[in-house]
Amino acid sequence: MRYRALLCCVATLWAVPAFAQSTPRVELSGGYQFLNFSFEDQSESMPLGWYADVAGNLTPMFGLVFQVGGNYKSFEESQTIGGITARASVDLKVHEFLGGLRVNVRSNSAVVPFAHVLAGGINGSIKVSASATIPGQPPFSFEDSDSGTDLAMEVGGGANISLGGAVGIRVGMDYLRVFAEDSGANLFRFHAGVVINR
């Protein structure tokens, strides 16, 4: 009986380091992200974007993560009425800088679902350019820009899918809340990219 108990203890002590070794200390990820804004009665999508994050695993289940990302969109409009031609262009940029806690479920090393809660800042900037051409008059042009940073919180998750070795792919979805002074905004985020385990 004593030998069986001793064997169980040895097996348990052997399994713990093996399980710890299967958990990467650091996970690096980068790829594509899509953002959709919803504020007041308006909705706007920004399909051109990127993200990068780094996570340090404190335990097989819990890790600390830092995430950055950016999305961009441009609008251009031109109208001619009675010989007068007006043109306008708008450039939007959004960058987020977030950090927080990630929870991983490592029951299957091939697919590791995760959920996270992140907080930090989100910066938005806008640049507006306009010009008008009137026959017999010099061209008129106008340009203005504005930017601001607000507190943001992100809740979401996804899954890391192993491709063998230290490389995998990641897919995930998140909800972001921007806490602006006058009125906040709700954002939906979809991301997909590559994961490298170190």
Buried (B, 14 or more C-beta within 10 A) or exposed (E): EEEEEEEEEEEEEEEEEEEEEEBBEEBBBBBBBBBBBEBEEEEEEBEBBBBBBBBBBEEBEEBBBBBBBBBBBEEEEEEEEEEEBBBBBBBBBBBBBBBBBBEBBBEEEEEBBBBBBBBBEBBBBBBBBBBBBEEEEEEEEEEEEEEEBBEBBBBBBBBBEBEEEEEBBBEBEBEBBBEBEEEBBEBBBBBBBEBBBE
